[in-house]
Amino acid sequence: MSTDLDAAVDLAEDLLLGGTHPAEESHRSAFERYAAALEATSLESAALPPESAQRLVHLSKLLLALRLEELSLRLVRLAVRQLEIAEVGPYAFGAEVWSDAAALLAEHEQLDQARAALITGLGKARRGAEGGGAKGLLPRILANLAAVNLRSGNTEDADRWARLAERALDEPGRPHTGEKEEATVRLLVHWVRAATRTTPAGAEDETAMTSFARAARHFSEIAGDGHRLSLSSAFDLALRAIRDADATDRPEQAARGREALEIVGLHVSATYGTEDPRALAARAVLANAELEATDAESDPGRSTALAALEHIAGATSAVLGVDHPQSLATLDSRARIPADLPSSLELPYHIDHLYLPQDGEERNAAKKEALRKEGSLVRLIAHGGASYLLEGAHRFRPVMLEALERHVHFEIIISNPWNSLGVFINRDLHPDVEVTADNIIDHIRNSPYYRETFVAVTEAYEELRATYGEAIELRLTPMDIPATTLLTSEGGFYEPYVTTDPEYRTNHGMKTFEVRFNRATRLYEDSLAGFATQWELAGSLAHFRQFEEQYQSRLRLLMTTLTHPKSP
């Protein structure tokens, strides 16, 4: 099997040297066969020995350069598994191979796996440094950890790793690793610092920006203006200049920043090709910046800028596929444009993450993070709402209270206990109990669902309403709610119910699955539309109490109809 691996590496290198990238379909098929053969080989087999991991990392890097992203990701994952197996044998690899694999995983946006590989590499580099062997790798690995944490949104950890990287770089007696290597690490360090140090008003920290710009210029002088990092840092500097100008109300500086952004974008397109993800990203960011620079409907350039953004969004999806991270990012930019502007884009039915019942803690953490990030409005549809409103639930109420203190508004819809779902009361938990039209109201009233969830939730709501006023509003729907839906400005969560018995829908944790999706998806648009319909049909708590007897009578009538003898 090592013959197949060698053949694949030779073909990839020949294609890159010949300038054939992206790869043609015939080459793609050949690499697909190589990848399938490698994946089908047992990782314990002598045909694919652990020492092949380094070659797999190299092949993955070549495939990424050939724009064969999916194949590249498959092989770097295989390489990491080989690296892990090699740890227990005589072929354990050093920090450099782990660092290279981590860099590839980060390129593929596999940030958690990249972080884990970097931590392994860091441990090896430190152990090697004690023996004088791998000390030069420490700054690079620490800087990469800073960059990965920044891309994951962990700004505090990113800044901490950046400080450690700079300290390791300046440590006396550290072996010299070359001018380009040191310039790369310093660029990453100052890049992270610039990204993590903005003022409360959203302006850039002048000292951090100056250091970042100086590091970027120094790197470009060594590696050239066309180097990937040179182009990326120039692009980021221009974008930060625009944001800083907007935050400090300096339109002329913002215009210069957009001009610089356009120039960098042209360089990226010339270097990598107009259909490269980096070129498409540059064009999308520029189109979005141009659109944001226009005034409201009175600006004649607004429609032009919008058309440019929609064109690049369509082109990105066509070239890279609707599920590609860059396609989703571009669609997200379009999704943030006010709804009164017509759109010709077709949003994808894309799911960011699937949570299974055993992933409850991870799911809860993601929801809490979404609530913490929200600054405007949260919409919630739930059967009972106990997880959010009840003090004893200890799940989302503390984060909800924090959001209310920040003046975030909450619109919540829960089930009216006398809706049609009431006919299923006790069916799942107490199948032997007979429920009739005469006793159905009492059965519901005496159920734990009614006493411990519905009554408790409505009382908790009234307390919150007394404290926060119109910032929180609860409505009750006479329609069945088949799932819990949480919507923020950035995306949503959807968890379907598996049971019809109201008794079994609350305080039992996740029983099916839950999906998370972002705002640039059809799922989000459909969920918003569904919420708007439910909100219109639902009534306030005062309305519910005023017409409660009518809701009960309607449920009795339904129960009478259902229990009436049915003709054959």
Backbone torsions as a table, in degrees:
resi	resn	phi	psi	omega
1	MET	NA	-26.0	177.3
2	SER	-62.4	-24.4	176.5
3	THR	-64.2	-43.7	177.2
4	ASP	-61.3	-42.3	-179.7
5	LEU	-63.3	-45.1	179.1
6	ASP	-63.2	-40.4	-180.0
7	ALA	-64.3	-40.3	179.2
8	ALA	-64.9	-41.9	178.6
9	VAL	-64.1	-44.0	-179.8
10	ASP	-61.0	-43.5	-179.6
11	LEU	-64.1	-44.0	-178.9
12	ALA	-63.2	-42.8	179.7
13	GLU	-65.2	-40.3	178.3
14	ASP	-62.2	-42.0	-179.4
15	LEU	-64.6	-42.8	-179.9
16	LEU	-67.0	-42.1	179.3
17	LEU	-65.5	-31.0	179.1
18	GLY	-85.4	-0.1	178.2
19	GLY	76.9	17.2	-179.7
20	THR	-91.3	82.0	174.8
21	HIS	-150.5	129.4	10.5
22	PRO	-71.5	160.0	-177.2
23	ALA	-66.8	149.0	177.1
24	GLU	-77.6	166.9	-174.5
25	GLU	-61.3	-37.5	-179.8
26	SER	-64.4	-38.7	177.7
27	HIS	-69.5	-38.9	177.8
28	ARG	-58.5	-42.9	-179.8
29	SER	-64.0	-39.0	179.5
30	ALA	-64.4	-44.1	178.8
31	PHE	-66.7	-33.7	177.4
32	GLU	-61.8	-41.3	178.8
33	ARG	-66.3	-41.3	177.6
34	TYR	-60.5	-47.2	-177.3
35	ALA	-63.0	-43.8	-179.8
36	ALA	-62.4	-41.1	180.0
37	ALA	-65.9	-40.7	179.6
38	LEU	-66.3	-41.7	-179.1
39	GLU	-68.4	-29.3	-178.9
40	ALA	-77.5	-13.6	-179.7
41	THR	-80.7	132.7	178.1
42	SER	-59.7	134.5	-179.7
43	LEU	-66.8	-16.2	177.3
44	GLU	-91.4	-3.5	-173.7
45	SER	-75.3	147.1	176.4
46	ALA	-69.4	-18.0	179.4
47	ALA	-70.1	-22.8	177.2
48	LEU	-130.6	75.9	-173.6
49	PRO	-67.1	157.4	-179.0
50	PRO	-55.0	-31.7	-177.6
51	GLU	-68.2	-8.3	177.7
52	SER	-74.5	-9.1	-177.5
53	ALA	-57.0	-41.3	-178.7
54	GLN	-64.0	-38.7	177.7
55	ARG	-68.5	-34.6	177.2
56	LEU	-65.1	-40.6	176.6
57	VAL	-61.6	-43.5	179.6
58	HIS	-63.0	-43.9	179.1
59	LEU	-64.1	-41.2	178.5
60	SER	-60.1	-40.6	178.7
61	LYS	-64.1	-40.8	178.9
62	LEU	-65.8	-42.2	-179.5
63	LEU	-65.2	-35.3	176.9
64	LEU	-64.3	-41.4	177.6
65	ALA	-64.3	-27.9	178.0
66	LEU	-85.6	5.6	178.6
67	ARG	67.6	27.5	173.8
68	LEU	-101.1	67.8	-169.7
69	GLU	-61.7	-43.7	-176.8
70	GLU	-64.5	-43.9	178.5
71	LEU	-65.4	-38.9	178.2
72	SER	-60.1	-43.6	-179.9
73	LEU	-66.0	-42.1	179.4
74	ARG	-58.8	-41.6	-175.7
75	LEU	-77.2	-32.6	178.0
76	VAL	-70.8	-31.7	174.7
77	ARG	-65.8	-40.8	176.6
78	LEU	-63.3	-39.0	179.4
79	ALA	-63.5	-40.9	-179.8
80	VAL	-64.9	-39.0	176.7
81	ARG	-63.0	-39.1	176.8
82	GLN	-65.2	-40.0	178.2
83	LEU	-61.2	-40.3	-179.7
84	GLU	-66.2	-42.2	178.4
85	ILE	-64.8	-38.4	-178.6
86	ALA	-63.3	-22.1	-178.0
87	GLU	-61.5	-27.9	-176.4
88	VAL	-96.5	3.6	-178.8
89	GLY	-120.7	-166.8	-176.2
90	PRO	-81.8	-2.1	-174.6
91	TYR	-110.5	28.1	-179.8
92	ALA	-56.8	130.8	-176.1
93	PHE	-87.3	158.6	179.9
94	GLY	-84.1	-174.2	-174.0
95	ALA	-64.1	-32.6	-173.0
96	GLU	-65.5	-41.3	179.9
97	VAL	-67.1	-42.1	177.0
98	TRP	-62.0	-40.0	179.0
99	SER	-64.9	-41.2	178.6
100	ASP	-64.9	-42.6	178.4
101	ALA	-62.6	-40.3	179.1
102	ALA	-63.4	-41.5	179.5
103	ALA	-61.2	-39.2	177.6
104	LEU	-66.7	-42.8	177.9
105	LEU	-60.8	-39.2	177.7
106	ALA	-65.0	-39.3	176.9
107	GLU	-59.0	-33.2	-179.9
108	HIS	-89.3	10.1	179.8
109	GLU	64.2	22.0	174.5
110	GLN	-91.4	70.6	-165.8
111	LEU	-71.4	-36.9	179.0
112	ASP	-65.4	-42.6	178.3
113	GLN	-67.6	-36.6	178.6
114	ALA	-63.6	-42.4	-179.8
115	ARG	-63.2	-42.3	180.0
116	ALA	-63.4	-41.8	179.0
117	ALA	-65.9	-37.6	178.8
118	LEU	-66.9	-38.6	178.3
119	ILE	-62.9	-41.3	175.8
120	THR	-61.0	-46.6	178.9
121	GLY	-62.7	-36.1	179.3
122	LEU	-63.9	-44.3	178.2
123	GLY	-60.5	-41.7	179.0
124	LYS	-67.1	-39.6	179.7
125	ALA	-64.4	-39.6	179.9
126	ARG	-68.5	-39.9	177.7
127	ARG	-66.8	-37.6	177.8
128	GLY	-68.0	-33.7	179.8
129	ALA	-65.0	-33.3	178.5
130	GLU	-63.1	-29.5	178.2
131	GLY	-98.2	5.1	177.4
132	GLY	83.0	11.2	-173.1
133	GLY	-97.4	-31.9	-171.6
134	ALA	-129.2	23.2	-176.1
135	LYS	-62.7	-32.7	-178.1
136	GLY	-67.9	-19.0	-179.3
137	LEU	-81.9	-20.2	-174.4
138	LEU	-55.2	-50.8	-177.9
139	PRO	-58.7	-41.0	-178.0
140	ARG	-64.8	-44.9	-178.8
141	ILE	-64.9	-41.6	178.4
142	LEU	-63.7	-40.6	178.4
143	ALA	-66.1	-39.1	177.4
144	ASN	-66.3	-36.0	175.0
145	LEU	-63.0	-38.7	176.5
146	ALA	-61.9	-45.7	-178.3
147	ALA	-65.3	-42.1	-179.4
148	VAL	-65.8	-42.0	178.1
149	ASN	-65.3	-35.8	177.0
150	LEU	-63.3	-45.3	179.5
151	ARG	-66.6	-23.9	177.5
152	SER	-83.9	-5.4	-179.0
153	GLY	88.8	6.3	179.4
154	ASN	-92.5	77.4	-171.8
155	THR	-67.0	-35.9	180.0
156	GLU	-64.8	-46.1	178.6
157	ASP	-65.4	-37.7	179.5
158	ALA	-60.7	-44.2	-179.9
159	ASP	-66.1	-37.9	179.9
160	ARG	-65.0	-45.1	178.3
161	TRP	-65.0	-36.1	179.3
162	ALA	-63.6	-40.7	178.1
163	ARG	-64.2	-41.2	178.7
164	LEU	-64.6	-38.1	179.6
165	ALA	-63.8	-43.6	-179.6
166	GLU	-66.5	-38.2	178.5
167	ARG	-64.2	-41.6	179.0
168	ALA	-66.6	-34.4	-179.5
169	LEU	-67.8	-34.1	-176.5
170	ASP	-95.5	6.0	-177.2
171	GLU	-66.7	130.1	179.4
172	PRO	-61.1	139.5	176.7
173	GLY	84.4	-0.2	179.4
174	ARG	-69.1	137.4	-179.6
175	PRO	-64.3	141.7	-179.8
176	HIS	-72.3	127.0	-176.4
177	THR	-106.4	6.2	179.3
178	GLY	107.4	147.9	-175.8
179	GLU	-63.6	-40.9	-178.1
180	LYS	-67.8	-41.1	179.3
181	GLU	-61.3	-46.0	-179.1
182	GLU	-67.3	-37.7	177.9
183	ALA	-65.2	-35.9	178.1
184	THR	-63.4	-46.4	-178.5
185	VAL	-64.6	-43.7	-179.5
186	ARG	-64.7	-36.6	177.1
187	LEU	-62.8	-46.3	179.1
188	LEU	-61.6	-42.0	-179.4
189	VAL	-60.5	-49.9	-177.0
190	HIS	-73.7	-26.6	174.3
191	TRP	-63.7	-47.7	179.4
192	VAL	-63.2	-42.3	-179.4
193	ARG	-63.7	-39.0	177.7
194	ALA	-64.3	-35.9	-178.3
195	ALA	-75.0	-24.9	-174.9
196	THR	-101.2	-0.5	-175.5
197	ARG	-125.9	75.5	173.2
198	THR	-106.0	157.6	179.0
199	THR	-76.7	163.5	178.2
200	PRO	-57.0	-27.1	-179.5
201	ALA	-82.3	-2.6	179.2
202	GLY	95.0	0.6	178.3
203	ALA	-79.1	160.1	-179.2
204	GLU	-79.8	146.8	173.8
205	ASP	-73.0	118.7	-171.7
206	GLU	-61.9	-42.2	-179.0
207	THR	-64.0	-45.2	-179.8
208	ALA	-64.7	-39.4	179.8
209	MET	-66.5	-40.9	179.3
210	THR	-63.1	-43.0	178.8
211	SER	-64.9	-40.3	178.3
212	PHE	-62.3	-47.0	-179.6
213	ALA	-62.5	-40.0	179.7
214	ARG	-65.8	-42.8	179.1
215	ALA	-65.3	-37.5	179.2
216	ALA	-65.9	-42.0	178.4
217	ARG	-63.9	-42.5	-179.6
218	HIS	-62.8	-42.7	179.3
219	PHE	-63.7	-43.0	-179.3
220	SER	-62.8	-35.4	178.4
221	GLU	-64.5	-31.8	-178.4
222	ILE	-86.6	-47.3	-172.1
223	ALA	-96.0	-15.9	-178.1
224	GLY	99.7	151.5	-177.7
225	ASP	-67.3	-22.2	-177.5
226	GLY	-88.3	-1.7	178.8
227	HIS	-65.2	148.0	-178.5
228	ARG	-52.3	-47.3	-179.2
229	LEU	-69.7	-32.3	177.2
230	SER	-62.7	-47.2	-180.0
231	LEU	-66.0	-43.3	-178.2
232	SER	-64.2	-43.3	-179.1
233	SER	-69.0	-38.6	177.1
234	ALA	-62.7	-40.1	178.1
235	PHE	-63.1	-45.9	-178.5
236	ASP	-66.5	-38.1	177.6
237	LEU	-62.5	-43.6	178.8
238	ALA	-63.2	-42.0	179.9
239	LEU	-65.4	-39.5	178.7
240	ARG	-67.9	-34.8	177.3
241	ALA	-63.2	-38.6	178.0
242	ILE	-65.0	-47.4	-179.0
243	ARG	-63.2	-41.0	179.1
244	ASP	-64.1	-41.6	179.4
245	ALA	-64.5	-39.8	178.0
246	ASP	-65.3	-40.3	-177.9
247	ALA	-69.6	-27.7	-177.1
248	THR	-108.7	11.5	175.7
249	ASP	56.6	57.0	176.5
250	ARG	-126.1	83.0	-174.3
251	PRO	-60.9	-33.3	-179.3
252	GLU	-66.7	-40.0	177.3
253	GLN	-66.1	-37.5	178.6
254	ALA	-63.2	-40.8	178.9
255	ALA	-63.6	-41.0	177.6
256	ARG	-64.6	-37.7	177.9
257	GLY	-63.0	-39.9	178.8
258	ARG	-67.1	-36.5	176.1
259	GLU	-63.0	-43.9	178.3
260	ALA	-63.7	-38.5	179.0
261	LEU	-62.6	-40.3	179.7
262	GLU	-65.8	-41.3	179.9
263	ILE	-63.7	-45.5	178.4
264	VAL	-61.6	-41.5	179.0
265	GLY	-60.1	-38.5	177.4
266	LEU	-65.8	-39.7	177.4
267	HIS	-63.4	-41.8	-179.9
268	VAL	-62.9	-44.7	179.9
269	SER	-63.4	-40.4	-179.9
270	ALA	-67.8	-33.9	-177.2
271	THR	-78.5	-44.0	-172.4
272	TYR	-109.5	-11.4	-176.1
273	GLY	101.5	149.6	-173.5
274	THR	-69.4	-19.8	-178.5
275	GLU	-100.8	6.6	176.3
276	ASP	-71.6	142.4	-179.9
277	PRO	-52.6	-36.3	-179.4
278	ARG	-67.7	-38.7	178.0
279	ALA	-68.9	-40.9	178.2
280	LEU	-64.3	-38.5	178.0
281	ALA	-63.5	-43.0	-179.5
282	ALA	-62.2	-43.6	179.5
283	ARG	-66.1	-37.2	179.9
284	ALA	-66.7	-44.3	-179.7
285	VAL	-64.9	-40.4	178.4
286	LEU	-64.0	-44.3	179.2
287	ALA	-61.6	-39.8	179.4
288	ASN	-67.4	-40.1	178.2
289	ALA	-64.0	-39.9	177.8
290	GLU	-64.2	-39.6	-179.9
291	LEU	-66.9	-44.1	-179.7
292	GLU	-65.4	-24.3	-179.5
293	ALA	-77.3	-16.8	179.7
294	THR	-80.0	152.0	176.3
295	ASP	-78.9	-172.6	-178.4
296	ALA	-62.8	-160.3	-169.7
297	GLU	-54.6	-19.7	-176.8
298	SER	-70.1	-19.6	-176.1
299	ASP	-80.5	117.9	-179.3
300	PRO	-65.5	-21.3	179.8
301	GLY	-77.8	-8.0	-175.5
302	ARG	-66.0	-45.4	-179.1
303	SER	-66.5	-35.2	177.8
304	THR	-65.1	-45.1	-179.9
305	ALA	-65.0	-38.9	178.7
306	LEU	-65.3	-42.4	179.2
307	ALA	-62.1	-38.1	178.9
308	ALA	-64.6	-42.7	179.8
309	LEU	-65.2	-42.2	-180.0
310	GLU	-67.2	-35.5	178.5
311	HIS	-64.0	-47.0	-178.2
312	ILE	-68.9	-33.3	177.0
313	ALA	-63.7	-43.2	178.0
314	GLY	-65.9	-40.9	179.7
315	ALA	-65.3	-41.0	-179.7
316	THR	-63.0	-44.4	179.8
317	SER	-65.6	-37.3	-179.4
318	ALA	-68.6	-38.9	-176.2
319	VAL	-80.9	-45.6	-172.4
320	LEU	-99.9	-15.3	-174.7
321	GLY	96.1	148.2	-173.8
322	VAL	-68.0	-21.4	-178.2
323	ASP	-91.1	-2.2	179.2
324	HIS	-67.1	140.6	-179.2
325	PRO	-52.9	-38.4	180.0
326	GLN	-69.4	-36.5	176.1
327	SER	-62.2	-45.1	-179.7
328	LEU	-65.5	-37.9	179.0
329	ALA	-64.7	-40.3	179.8
330	THR	-69.2	-42.0	176.3
331	LEU	-62.5	-35.1	178.0
332	ASP	-64.0	-39.1	176.6
333	SER	-59.9	-42.4	178.9
334	ARG	-68.0	-35.7	-177.9
335	ALA	-66.3	-20.6	-179.4
336	ARG	-83.9	-8.3	178.7
337	ILE	-74.5	141.8	-178.0
338	PRO	-50.2	143.8	-174.0
339	ALA	-67.2	-17.7	-178.6
340	ASP	-73.7	-8.9	176.4
341	LEU	-90.8	120.3	-177.4
342	PRO	-64.0	147.5	-179.0
343	SER	-128.4	141.3	176.4
344	SER	-100.6	2.1	-175.9
345	LEU	-79.4	142.8	173.5
346	GLU	-102.7	111.3	-177.4
347	LEU	-74.5	148.4	-178.3
348	PRO	-84.1	156.1	169.7
349	TYR	-86.1	80.3	-173.2
350	HIS	-110.5	133.3	176.8
351	ILE	-106.8	125.3	179.0
352	ASP	-75.7	-38.8	-175.4
353	HIS	-156.1	144.7	176.1
354	LEU	-114.5	126.6	178.2
355	TYR	-108.8	130.4	175.3
356	LEU	-99.9	168.7	-176.6
357	PRO	-52.1	-33.8	179.9
358	GLN	-76.0	-5.3	-179.0
359	ASP	-100.5	23.7	-174.4
360	GLY	-55.8	-44.8	-178.4
361	GLU	-65.5	-40.4	178.7
362	GLU	-64.4	-42.6	177.8
363	ARG	-60.1	-47.3	-179.0
364	ASN	-62.1	-40.5	179.4
365	ALA	-63.2	-40.0	179.7
366	ALA	-65.8	-39.9	178.6
367	LYS	-66.9	-41.5	178.7
368	LYS	-62.3	-41.0	179.0
369	GLU	-64.2	-40.2	178.2
370	ALA	-62.8	-40.5	178.5
371	LEU	-68.0	-37.9	179.7
372	ARG	-65.8	-33.2	-177.3
373	LYS	-81.3	-18.0	-176.0
374	GLU	-70.1	137.4	-179.8
375	GLY	-122.8	3.3	-174.2
376	SER	-132.6	-73.7	-170.9
377	LEU	-142.1	135.3	174.4
378	VAL	-117.5	133.5	176.1
379	ARG	-115.7	134.9	-177.7
380	LEU	-136.7	129.8	168.9
381	ILE	-118.2	124.2	-179.5
382	ALA	-150.9	152.3	179.4
383	HIS	-60.7	-49.9	-177.4
384	GLY	-116.4	-35.5	180.0
385	GLY	80.4	9.1	-175.4
386	ALA	-62.1	-37.5	-177.0
387	SER	-61.2	-24.7	-177.3
388	TYR	-100.6	-35.3	-170.2
389	LEU	-101.3	-25.9	-174.9
390	LEU	-86.1	134.7	-178.4
391	GLU	-65.8	-36.9	-177.0
392	GLY	-76.4	-10.9	-178.1
393	ALA	-71.5	-30.0	176.6
394	HIS	52.9	36.2	-179.7
395	ARG	-113.5	-74.7	-175.4
396	PHE	-113.3	-8.0	-177.5
397	ARG	-59.7	-45.3	-179.9
398	PRO	-58.5	-40.7	179.5
399	VAL	-70.5	-34.6	177.4
400	MET	-64.3	-41.9	178.6
401	LEU	-64.6	-39.8	176.7
402	GLU	-59.6	-42.5	-180.0
403	ALA	-65.8	-41.1	177.8
404	LEU	-62.1	-37.3	177.1
405	GLU	-64.4	-27.2	177.8
406	ARG	-88.5	9.7	177.5
407	HIS	70.4	25.5	171.1
408	VAL	-76.0	138.0	-179.6
409	HIS	-93.6	146.8	178.5
410	PHE	-124.2	128.0	171.3
411	GLU	-115.0	118.3	-171.4
412	ILE	-124.7	134.1	175.9
413	ILE	-120.2	128.0	174.3
414	ILE	-127.4	171.5	-177.6
415	SER	-75.7	136.7	164.9
416	ASN	-70.5	124.8	-174.6
417	PRO	-65.0	-14.5	-178.6
418	TRP	-101.9	20.8	177.4
419	ASN	-80.3	-179.7	-172.5
420	SER	-60.9	-21.8	179.9
421	LEU	-63.7	-20.3	-179.0
422	GLY	-59.1	-22.9	-179.3
423	VAL	-67.3	-15.5	-179.5
424	PHE	-95.4	5.1	-177.2
425	ILE	-56.0	130.1	178.7
426	ASN	71.1	2.0	-177.6
427	ARG	-65.6	-40.2	-177.4
428	ASP	-83.3	-44.9	-174.4
429	LEU	-86.9	-29.6	-178.0
430	HIS	-134.7	71.5	-174.6
431	PRO	-65.8	-18.2	-177.4
432	ASP	-86.3	-9.2	-178.1
433	VAL	-83.1	125.4	-179.7
434	GLU	-85.1	127.1	178.1
435	VAL	-112.2	128.3	-178.4
436	THR	-124.9	174.8	177.6
437	ALA	-63.4	-28.7	-177.8
438	ASP	-76.3	-32.3	-174.3
439	ASN	-112.7	1.1	-173.5
440	ILE	-62.4	-37.8	-179.2
441	ILE	-66.0	-44.0	178.8
442	ASP	-64.9	-38.9	178.8
443	HIS	-59.6	-44.4	-179.5
444	ILE	-68.1	-44.1	-178.9
445	ARG	-61.1	-33.2	-177.6
446	ASN	-91.1	-1.2	-177.2
447	SER	-78.3	149.2	174.3
448	PRO	-56.0	-35.1	178.7
449	TYR	-56.6	-48.0	-176.2
450	TYR	-69.8	-47.5	-174.4
451	ARG	-73.6	-44.0	-171.6
452	GLU	-93.9	-17.9	179.4
453	THR	-112.7	-64.1	-173.0
454	PHE	-60.9	-53.7	-178.4
455	VAL	-63.3	-44.7	-179.1
456	ALA	-62.9	-40.5	-179.3
457	VAL	-66.6	-44.4	-179.4
458	THR	-66.3	-36.3	176.5
459	GLU	-66.6	-41.5	177.9
460	ALA	-63.3	-39.1	177.7
461	TYR	-61.4	-43.8	-178.1
462	GLU	-63.3	-34.9	176.1
463	GLU	-66.1	-44.0	179.3
464	LEU	-66.7	-36.7	178.5
465	ARG	-64.1	-38.0	178.3
466	ALA	-66.5	-30.5	-178.5
467	THR	-86.0	-44.4	-171.3
468	TYR	-108.4	-1.8	174.8
469	GLY	62.8	-136.8	-174.2
470	GLU	-73.1	-1.2	177.5
471	ALA	-66.9	-19.1	177.9
472	ILE	-130.9	132.3	-179.9
473	GLU	-137.3	129.8	179.8
474	LEU	-112.4	134.9	173.4
475	ARG	-128.5	153.6	-179.6
476	LEU	-116.0	130.7	-177.8
477	THR	-102.7	139.3	175.5
478	PRO	-80.9	-1.5	179.5
479	MET	-95.5	156.5	176.0
480	ASP	-69.4	142.8	174.8
481	ILE	-106.5	111.3	-174.2
482	PRO	-84.5	-6.5	-175.1
483	ALA	-162.1	160.6	170.1
484	THR	-90.3	129.5	178.3
485	THR	-127.4	125.1	176.0
486	LEU	-116.3	125.9	-178.2
487	LEU	-125.9	127.8	172.2
488	THR	-116.5	-174.3	179.3
489	SER	-70.0	-20.7	-174.9
490	GLU	-99.3	-19.4	-177.1
491	GLY	170.6	-159.6	-176.4
492	GLY	-154.3	170.5	176.7
493	PHE	-131.4	141.5	-178.3
494	TYR	-137.4	122.7	179.1
495	GLU	-127.1	108.6	179.7
496	PRO	-75.5	151.6	176.2
497	TYR	-90.3	150.7	-179.8
498	VAL	-104.3	-13.9	-175.8
499	THR	-118.8	154.4	176.3
500	THR	-98.5	-13.8	-178.0
501	ASP	-76.0	118.4	-179.8
502	PRO	-56.5	-29.2	-177.9
503	GLU	-63.4	-26.4	-171.8
504	TYR	-103.0	4.1	-176.9
505	ARG	-94.9	-9.6	-177.4
506	THR	-122.4	148.7	176.0
507	ASN	58.7	32.9	179.0
508	HIS	-126.9	7.9	178.5
509	GLY	70.9	-175.7	-178.8
510	MET	-77.1	125.6	-178.2
511	LYS	-109.7	-18.2	-177.9
512	THR	-115.8	-94.3	178.6
513	PHE	-161.0	170.1	176.5
514	GLU	-141.6	140.9	177.8
515	VAL	-115.0	145.9	174.2
516	ARG	-114.1	136.1	-179.8
517	PHE	-140.0	155.6	-179.6
518	ASN	-97.1	175.9	-172.2
519	ARG	-71.5	-19.1	-178.3
520	ALA	-90.0	44.9	-178.9
521	THR	-137.7	157.5	176.0
522	ARG	-66.3	-31.5	178.2
523	LEU	-58.2	-41.4	-179.5
524	TYR	-67.9	-44.8	180.0
525	GLU	-61.4	-45.4	179.8
526	ASP	-64.3	-38.2	180.0
527	SER	-66.5	-40.7	176.7
528	LEU	-61.6	-43.7	179.6
529	ALA	-64.3	-41.7	178.1
530	GLY	-63.3	-39.9	178.3
531	PHE	-64.1	-43.1	-178.7
532	ALA	-60.0	-40.0	178.7
533	THR	-66.2	-46.2	178.8
534	GLN	-63.0	-39.5	-178.9
535	TRP	-62.8	-38.8	179.8
536	GLU	-69.0	-38.3	-179.2
537	LEU	-77.5	-26.7	-176.1
538	ALA	-76.8	161.3	179.2
539	GLY	-124.4	161.8	179.6
540	SER	-68.7	170.0	177.9
541	LEU	-64.0	-37.4	177.9
542	ALA	-64.5	-40.9	177.7
543	HIS	-62.7	-42.9	179.6
544	PHE	-58.9	-45.7	-177.6
545	ARG	-68.1	-34.7	179.9
546	GLN	-66.4	-37.4	-175.1
547	PHE	-112.3	22.4	-175.6
548	GLU	-61.1	-39.9	-179.2
549	GLU	-63.9	-36.8	177.9
550	GLN	-65.5	-40.2	177.3
551	TYR	-63.4	-40.1	178.9
552	GLN	-65.4	-41.7	179.4
553	SER	-62.9	-39.2	179.5
554	ARG	-64.9	-37.9	178.4
555	LEU	-67.7	-39.9	177.3
556	ARG	-62.2	-42.1	-179.9
557	LEU	-62.6	-42.0	177.8
558	LEU	-62.2	-41.8	-179.1
559	MET	-65.8	-38.2	177.9
560	THR	-62.5	-42.4	179.9
561	THR	-64.7	-41.4	-176.8
562	LEU	-71.3	-31.0	-176.9
563	THR	-93.0	-4.6	178.2
564	HIS	-67.3	137.4	179.8
565	PRO	-52.5	132.3	-176.8
566	LYS	-98.9	131.8	-179.4
567	SER	-69.4	148.8	-178.0
568	PRO	-66.7	NA	NA
